[in-house]
């Protein structure tokens, strides 16, 4: 395949003078005008062998290329004996090809810094398979090698019995992982939705018996039959100035179209799922899907998007009313499979509340059909859409290569037009003001029960019947036909967030750090501000403020109520307005602010457009001035949602497992104890809100970091007015010295503890967590922290190689680090743990625990290889290079500078020390120093101190009796406890149809 340099595209020309969105000229277009069939701004075409290609130069991120191979082949093409084979082929691609064997593709890509999972991935859906890579190209040969790998995928995947046997275990574990409550509910809904079509029984994951027994010949035949270049496209987007020539290798069969029949009679289902995360209602309606070809089609898509947005605004307001019929509800539309689009509403509700939730959802859609949306409602969603397209336009030259790659994939797979962001911005600016409320309201017709409708309830215990569901449908139809549904009652929306603007504060001191491009100020109210101007994204400013002192300071009697403060205050409104009102006030603005109260710190953070910085800072000002007063109805709603979340967690088999892991590793302190439903009666909502108010009251305790496209002449007056204008209380409020904070009680077992937690399960699941204590001491603690990061990646890579690539027994493994066991003082040890997590076949769990420990012990005794060390260094370096181009990286880095134990008032010293520690560790990293670090940081040998907890299915009664009589293992009865959620659990995600994709960390 010839990949030609994109020398003539607009992306390679000299930068044009940037025009503001507001100065964009409107277009003179007709609805029947055609949209461009070929994608704009990219070299596009088809080679003589039929392969389509998309090539574009793009400089973000620098010296990286996002490449992909799209194949119009998915699970719907499988025959009965092949169910799951399309997905197996995708797995085998990374396992072995003609040129690469024994997962050498993965090893090679990691060796150049393309991390497994994050930078090399694939997915299979009913209609297509996509292979994606994100690779460094700072060496001339790397782009060539990446495209060569795609070439191997296209025609040279090796399918031998040996290769297949190695990969079966990983695919089986992926299959097992999807057989949880969510997976079962989604599968049941999919089958009902697709009834009468081949799609109904062609889920990508396939059948267990096929995965276990399918032959290599069957897999190879499927691959040879369907993988033809005319069914493929290669996409290459990245920071290259030229590309080398590469070649990608009968007449392919025509890809058949499988129709999904419509039905006028609604389908009903009442689904009981013992492990369900809550009760829910889903209403789905199928409509034919057609390609977007004209300006009129594009206008229709905008109006449809506005319909779902306006309806979701209503649902949100209903969910925040007194005694609401549901906790959350959303509406969306998307293409399910090639011939069909679906409108889907999903609502989560209280137990035994599905009929009430269904009635409310159906009435609201009927209300739109009868009365329509108001012009004010439409003006709100229009403003949101206009703000989104303005942001995209301003950052049109700063799009990530992966985002562009995804656009071109959809052009090939779904015929979605790619018109270029400049033209699309002009189109939306031209069309949006003229889309009326009446036009938008008519989309409610697509939710009629005659539109191939499926209505489904989900409950932990069967309470609702199909007859009850049908009765509600008939009732709402009768109300609509008789005109008994009243219009929507709109709330009053204030004009200004800050009614009276504060007097600005003053700058008491200022210091510049030119080496890092940052400036620090201390304001007259004591708040410390550090800002850094960047040009990474033209439409982004992010910020975060923190103060020491949090939940660890609370007594056991106060902890429960105060820990609920963020949840209760958040429902009432921490910025002076109810959340439902504030949403409308922020229409057309891109500004959001959130809060967090943790063990040792409390913080706020925000993200906004530079043009909306004033709005974001107003929200921070309101946060400090608002006194949250709990009303009976708001508290009742929060407690109800929390209680439902707790009950949902108690049904989850993993809850007892997670609670035992926490109790075993961190002790039985009240701080780590999960909340039970019966505990909620002890929550004092007044105390909750008073505590939250005190967390954000004294500006002198806060340090704030602001990073992004900041124009100091504009931003500084706003900072002085809204941050400097926050009044300092007469007496200090929550003013803590970081060195005197109360440490959390944190204990780790002194020896080896191995336990099994058994939970009742519908289908067998097994999860393993192995935990090792970490206690970093001495004058080189900060360097040791860097070593911990390298060690965790080494352990993850090597355990993955053993458990998946060698033994084929797991799908993925995660090694994570926690270093928050001690208070953030400038003295003392840094304590925490390193954990190894994976899921597997219950019968293999203890063998895999042994293999993991053996591999870690081998690393301690023999050390890693030179290739291990170079690979880990490369991955870290690539992540560092990408981070330097991101606002989020610099925000986090400056925050860490302030929070470093070596910060003593000079941020410059702290930031330089960060670089010195990283460089020192990198330069010293060899297989010998890595081995020494493994011995020094982990218990040595690692087998002398650790905990391992394995989640297993509860045994049948007779087997439990035998186990009790004859097993030497200690048996524990674990009581079901929960980790509390802040909001009600949404049982089925609004975008559930993405279940048709089997996402694979290949």
Rosetta blueprint (number, residue, H / E / L):
1 X L
2 X E
3 X L
4 X L
5 X L
6 X L
7 X L
8 X L
9 X L
10 X H
11 X H
12 X H
13 X L
14 X L
15 X L
16 X L
17 X L
18 X L
19 X L
20 X L
21 X H
22 X H
23 X H
24 X L
25 X L
26 X L
27 X L
28 X L
29 X L
30 X L
31 X L
32 X L
33 X L
34 X E
35 X L
36 X L
37 X L
38 X L
39 X L
40 X L
41 X L
42 X L
43 X E
44 X E
45 X E
46 X E
47 X L
48 X L
49 X L
50 X L
51 X L
52 X E
53 X E
54 X E
55 X E
56 X E
57 X E
58 X L
59 X L
60 X L
61 X L
62 X L
63 X L
64 X E
65 X E
66 X E
67 X E
68 X E
69 X E
70 X E
71 X E
72 X L
73 X L
74 X L
75 X H
76 X H
77 X H
78 X L
79 X L
80 X H
81 X H
82 X H
83 X L
84 X L
85 X H
86 X H
87 X H
88 X H
89 X H
90 X H
91 X H
92 X H
93 X H
94 X H
95 X H
96 X L
97 X E
98 X L
99 X L
100 X L
101 X L
102 X L
103 X L
104 X H
105 X H
106 X H
107 X H
108 X H
109 X H
110 X H
111 X H
112 X L
113 X L
114 X L
115 X L
116 X E
117 X L
118 X L
119 X L
120 X E
121 X E
122 X E
123 X E
124 X E
125 X L
126 X L
127 X L
128 X L
129 X E
130 X E
131 X E
132 X E
133 X E
134 X E
135 X E
136 X E
137 X L
138 X L
139 X L
140 X H
141 X H
142 X H
143 X H
144 X H
145 X H
146 X H
147 X H
148 X H
149 X H
150 X H
151 X H
152 X H
153 X H
154 X H
155 X H
156 X L
157 X E
158 X L
159 X L
160 X L
161 X H
162 X H
163 X H
164 X H
165 X H
166 X H
167 X H
168 X H
169 X H
170 X H
171 X H
172 X H
173 X H
174 X H
175 X H
176 X H
177 X H
178 X L
179 X L
180 X L
181 X H
182 X H
183 X H
184 X H
185 X H
186 X H
187 X H
188 X H
189 X H
190 X H
191 X H
192 X H
193 X H
194 X L
195 X L
196 X L
197 X L
198 X H
199 X H
200 X H
201 X H
202 X L
203 X L
204 X L
205 X L
206 X L
207 X L
208 X H
209 X H
210 X H
211 X H
212 X H
213 X H
214 X L
215 X L
216 X H
217 X H
218 X H
219 X H
220 X H
221 X H
222 X H
223 X H
224 X H
225 X H
226 X H
227 X L
228 X L
229 X H
230 X H
231 X H
232 X E
233 X E
234 X E
235 X E
236 X E
237 X E
238 X E
239 X L
240 X L
241 X L
242 X L
243 X L
244 X L
245 X E
246 X L
247 X L
248 X L
249 X L
250 X L
251 X L
252 X L
253 X L
254 X L
255 X L
256 X L
257 X L
258 X L
259 X L
260 X L
261 X L
262 X L
263 X L
264 X L
265 X L
266 X L
267 X E
268 X E
269 X E
270 X E
271 X E
272 X E
273 X L
274 X L
275 X L
276 X L
277 X L
278 X L
279 X E
280 X E
281 X E
282 X E
283 X E
284 X E
285 X E
286 X E
287 X E
288 X E
289 X L
290 X L
291 X L
292 X L
293 X L
294 X E
295 X H
296 X H
297 X H
298 X H
299 X H
300 X H
301 X H
302 X H
303 X H
304 X H
305 X H
306 X H
307 X H
308 X H
309 X H
310 X H
311 X H
312 X H
313 X H
314 X H
315 X H
316 X H
317 X H
318 X H
319 X H
320 X L
321 X L
322 X L
323 X L
324 X L
325 X L
326 X L
327 X L
328 X E
329 X E
330 X E
331 X E
332 X E
333 X E
334 X E
335 X E
336 X E
337 X E
338 X L
339 X L
340 X E
341 X E
342 X E
343 X E
344 X E
345 X E
346 X E
347 X E
348 X E
349 X E
350 X L
351 X L
352 X L
353 X L
354 X H
355 X H
356 X H
357 X H
358 X H
359 X H
360 X H
361 X H
362 X H
363 X H
364 X H
365 X H
366 X H
367 X H
368 X H
369 X H
370 X H
371 X H
372 X L
373 X L
374 X L
375 X H
376 X H
377 X H
378 X H
379 X H
380 X H
381 X H
382 X H
383 X H
384 X H
385 X H
386 X H
387 X H
388 X H
389 X H
390 X H
391 X H
392 X H
393 X H
394 X H
395 X L
396 X L
397 X L
398 X L
399 X L
400 X L
401 X H
402 X H
403 X H
404 X H
405 X H
406 X H
407 X H
408 X H
409 X H
410 X H
411 X H
412 X H
413 X H
414 X H
415 X L
416 X L
417 X L
418 X L
419 X L
420 X L
421 X H
422 X H
423 X H
424 X H
425 X H
426 X H
427 X H
428 X H
429 X H
430 X H
431 X H
432 X H
433 X H
434 X H
435 X L
436 X L
437 X H
438 X H
439 X H
440 X H
441 X H
442 X H
443 X H
444 X H
445 X H
446 X H
447 X H
448 X L
449 X L
450 X L
451 X L
452 X L
453 X E
454 X E
455 X E
456 X E
457 X E
458 X E
459 X E
460 X L
461 X L
462 X L
463 X L
464 X L
465 X L
466 X H
467 X H
468 X H
469 X H
470 X H
471 X H
472 X H
473 X H
474 X H
475 X H
476 X H
477 X H
478 X H
479 X H
480 X H
481 X H
482 X L
483 X L
484 X L
485 X L
486 X L
487 X L
488 X L
489 X L
490 X L
491 X L
492 X L
493 X L
494 X L
495 X L
496 X L
497 X L
498 X L
499 X L
500 X L
501 X L
502 X L
503 X L
504 X L
505 X L
506 X L
507 X E
508 X E
509 X E
510 X E
511 X E
512 X E
513 X E
514 X L
515 X L
516 X L
517 X L
518 X E
519 X E
520 X E
521 X E
522 X E
523 X E
524 X L
525 X L
526 X L
527 X L
528 X E
529 X E
530 X E
531 X E
532 X E
533 X E
534 X L
535 X L
536 X L
537 X L
538 X L
539 X L
540 X L
541 X E
542 X E
543 X E
544 X E
545 X E
546 X E
547 X E
548 X E
549 X L
550 X L
551 X H
552 X H
553 X H
554 X L
555 X L
556 X H
557 X H
558 X H
559 X H
560 X H
561 X H
562 X H
563 X H
564 X L
565 X H
566 X H
567 X H
568 X H
569 X H
570 X H
571 X H
572 X H
573 X L
574 X L
575 X L
576 X L
577 X L
578 X L
579 X H
580 X H
581 X H
582 X H
583 X H
584 X H
585 X H
586 X L
587 X L
588 X L
589 X L
590 X L
591 X E
592 X E
593 X E
594 X E
595 X E
596 X E
597 X E
598 X L
599 X L
600 X L
601 X E
602 X E
603 X E
604 X E
605 X E
606 X E
607 X E
608 X E
609 X L
610 X H
611 X H
612 X H
613 X H
614 X H
615 X H
616 X H
617 X H
618 X H
619 X H
620 X H
621 X H
622 X H
623 X H
624 X H
625 X H
626 X L
627 X L
628 X L
629 X L
630 X L
631 X L
632 X H
633 X H
634 X H
635 X H
636 X H
637 X H
638 X H
639 X H
640 X H
641 X H
642 X H
643 X H
644 X H
645 X H
646 X H
647 X H
648 X H
649 X H
650 X H
651 X H
652 X L
653 X H
654 X H
655 X H
656 X H
657 X H
658 X H
659 X H
660 X H
661 X H
662 X H
663 X H
664 X H
665 X H
666 X H
667 X L
668 X L
669 X L
670 X L
671 X L
672 X L
673 X L
674 X L
675 X L
676 X L
677 X H
678 X H
679 X H
680 X H
681 X H
682 X H
683 X L
684 X L
685 X H
686 X H
687 X H
688 X H
689 X H
690 X H
691 X H
692 X H
693 X H
694 X H
695 X H
696 X L
697 X L
698 X L
699 X H
700 X H
701 X H
702 X L
703 X E
704 X E
705 X E
706 X E
707 X E
708 X E
709 X L
710 X L
711 X L
712 X H
713 X H
714 X H
715 X H
716 X H
717 X H
718 X H
719 X H
720 X H
721 X H
722 X H
723 X L
724 X L
725 X L
726 X L
727 X L
728 X L
729 X L
730 X L
731 X L
732 X L
733 X L
734 X L
735 X L
736 X L
737 X L
738 X H
739 X H
740 X H
741 X L
742 X L
743 X L
744 X L
745 X L
746 X L
747 X L
748 X L
749 X L
750 X L
751 X L
752 X L
753 X E
754 X E
755 X E
756 X E
757 X E
758 X E
759 X E
760 X L
761 X L
762 X L
763 X L
764 X L
765 X L
766 X L
767 X E
768 X E
769 X E
770 X E
771 X E
772 X E
773 X E
774 X E
775 X E
776 X E
777 X L
778 X L
779 X L
780 X L
781 X H
782 X H
783 X H
784 X H
785 X H
786 X H
787 X H
788 X H
789 X H
790 X H
791 X H
792 X H
793 X H
794 X H
795 X H
796 X H
797 X H
798 X H
799 X H
800 X H
801 X H
802 X H
803 X H
804 X H
805 X H
806 X H
807 X L
808 X L
809 X L
810 X L
811 X L
812 X L
813 X E
814 X E
815 X E
816 X E
817 X E
818 X E
819 X L
820 X L
821 X L
822 X L
823 X L
824 X L
825 X L
826 X L
827 X L
828 X L
829 X L
830 X E
831 X E
832 X E
833 X E
834 X E
835 X E
836 X E
837 X E
838 X E
839 X E
840 X L
841 X L
842 X H
843 X H
844 X H
845 X H
846 X H
847 X H
848 X H
849 X H
850 X H
851 X H
852 X H
853 X H
854 X H
855 X H
856 X H
857 X H
858 X H
859 X H
860 X H
861 X H
862 X H
863 X L
864 X L
865 X L
866 X H
867 X H
868 X H
869 X H
870 X H
871 X H
872 X H
873 X H
874 X H
875 X H
876 X H
877 X H
878 X H
879 X H
880 X H
881 X H
882 X H
883 X H
884 X L
885 X L
886 X L
887 X H
888 X H
889 X H
890 X H
891 X H
892 X H
893 X H
894 X H
895 X H
896 X H
897 X H
898 X H
899 X H
900 X L
901 X L
902 X L
903 X L
904 X L
905 X L
906 X L
907 X H
908 X H
909 X H
910 X H
911 X H
912 X H
913 X H
914 X H
915 X H
916 X H
917 X H
918 X H
919 X H
920 X H
921 X H
922 X H
923 X H
924 X H
925 X L
926 X L
927 X H
928 X H
929 X H
930 X H
931 X H
932 X H
933 X H
934 X H
935 X H
936 X H
937 X H
938 X L
939 X L
940 X L
941 X L
942 X H
943 X H
944 X H
945 X L
946 X L
947 X E
948 X E
949 X E
950 X E
951 X E
952 X E
953 X E
954 X L
955 X L
956 X L
957 X H
958 X H
959 X H
960 X H
961 X H
962 X H
963 X H
964 X H
965 X H
966 X H
967 X L
968 X L
969 X L
970 X L
971 X L
972 X L
973 X L
974 X L
975 X L
976 X L
977 X L
978 X L
979 X L
980 X L
981 X L
982 X L
983 X L
984 X L
985 X L
986 X L
987 X L
988 X L
989 X L
990 X L
991 X L
992 X H
993 X H
994 X H
995 X H
996 X H
997 X L
998 X E
999 X E
1000 X E
1001 X L
1002 X L
